[in-house]
Amino acid sequence: MRYNELKQMYQLEETYWWFVGRRRLVRDLICDYGRSGQLKILDAGCGTGGTMQAIGDMGEVWGCDISRDALQFCRQRGLENLVRCRVEDLQFADDSFDIVVSCDVLEHIPDDATALREMHRVLRADGLGVITVPALKFLWSSHDEILGHLRRYHKRGLRELLVDAGFEVIKLTYAVTFLLPVIIGYRLGQKILSRRGSQTGLVAVSPLVNHLFVALLQAESYLIRQAALPWGASLVAVVRKVPPPAVSANRVQLSPKAAES
């Protein structure tokens, strides 16, 4: 993502309805499914640091991103614990984190399966992952092109990717459901009029509308915590790294010859 686009996102991230609603949902899901106490958390593909800042009180939070400019914006927020690396090649040891968060990152990565395996690798046994991606291929528009998306996801395909990476899927649901008709209408209008979106793909709205959209996403977050929603502009997954089977202390160790007999 280009510097000017990152700068606009940095300026909007604390107040814009999309970012505010997503951060609240991620935080709610960590509270619901994560272990209590101080946690070690990785924001994989942290961008300009809005999510890191929002969950900073939940433990020791680390962020990584491939973009030097993005990490510099994180530093402007006063964030530390930053590493420059690709999500497909996380520069952290195995079993390092209690939680990995990755918000709208996989759609930028050519090899999203490898990125998920890396998140699995750096999680501790029984560790939690909270992952969001853009949903529904028919919503593809100039917004996706501006932001450098390679794909949008459907529920079944994302579930297969997560399971293949070694995760147990605890919750997989669509999100940004209440606002889906607004998003569809806007993107259809763009296509009909052959207009591209703003430089970041984010649509300017009035403070009143922004507040309304934030309230709708907050209500939606409550519903998502109770059940899965059937459609939406985004997909949210809560996954767990299943610990390896325990070996019984009473198990008899056979010699090679005994095992062959």
Secondary structure, 3 states (H helix, E strand, C coil): CCHHHHHHHHHHCCCCHHHHHHHHHHHHHHHHHCCCCCEEEEEECCCCCHHHHHCHHHEEEEEEECCHHHHHHHHHCCCCCEEECCHHHCCCCCCCEEEEEEECCHHHCCCHHHHHHHHHHHEEEEEEEEEEEEECHHHCCHHHHHCCCCCCECHHHHHHHHHHCCEEEEEEEEECCCCHHHHHHHHHHHHHHCCCCCCCCCCCCCHHHHHHHHHHHHHHHHHHHHCCECCCCEEEEEEEECCCCCCCCCCCCCCHHHHHC
